[in-house]
Amino acid sequence: MTSKSMRSFAGGLIVAAGLCGAVYFFGPSEATGTPEKLSEDEMKESLASEGYVIHSEKEWEDQIAEAKSIKDKAEAEKENAKEPTEKVIYRTVLKVSKGSTSIDVGKTLQKAKVIKNANEFSDAVEEKGKANGLRPGTYVVDSAMTTEKIISIIFK
C-alpha cells in the first residue's frame, strides 16, 4: 500500500467512527420507563393465566407435609409386603457322576438355590476331610437342610 491509500483508508475509518458515534449520541432515545407496579392479585392472575400454580408459604408447607406422610405410609406398606409369611424351601434332585468334584457339586447346589455360596460349601467339605469321599449317585436335597447334613448325604 502506498502512503496515499493508507491515509484514505484511515480517513474512512475516522469518518465511519464519527457517524456511528453521532447516531449513538444524537439518535432517538427510546428510554424504557419503569413498568407499572402490579398488585399482588394482578400478579397471581397473570401467572395463573400462563399456567403457573401459586401457593402461599403455609399452603406449600402443608403440601410437603402431606406428601411426606403419604411417602411414609407407602414405605411402611412396602416393608410389610416384603416380609414373607412362609420361607420358600428349594428342593432339587442332584445327580453326582464319576469324576465330579466338591466344587462341581457346590456350583450345582448354588444354581438350585439350595446353598448360598459354592465356595463356602467346598471349603466346608475340605475342612471335614471328605473331599475325596464323593459318592456317585442321585440324591434329593433341599434348602432346609444344613450344610453338614448335605455333606453327610453326598459324601462318605
FENDAWO-V982735 format. One record per pair of residues at least 24 apart in sequence whose ideal C-beta (glycine too) atoms are under 8 Angstrom apart, sorted by the first residue. I is the first residue (numbers start at 1). J is the second residue. Records with the same first field share a line. If there is no record, write none. Layout:
I: J + J
This chain:
88: 143
89: 142 + 143 + 144
90: 114 + 142 + 143
91: 140 + 141 + 142 + 143
92: 140 + 141 + 142
93: 138 + 139 + 140
94: 138 + 139 + 140 + 141 + 154
95: 137 + 138 + 139
96: 134 + 135 + 136 + 137 + 138 + 139 + 154
97: 136
98: 136
100: 134 + 136
101: 131 + 134
102: 126 + 130 + 131 + 134 + 155
105: 134 + 154
109: 141 + 150
113: 143
114: 141 + 142 + 143 + 145 + 150
115: 143 + 147 + 150
120: 147
121: 147 + 150
124: 148 + 151
125: 151 + 155
128: 155
130: 155 + 156
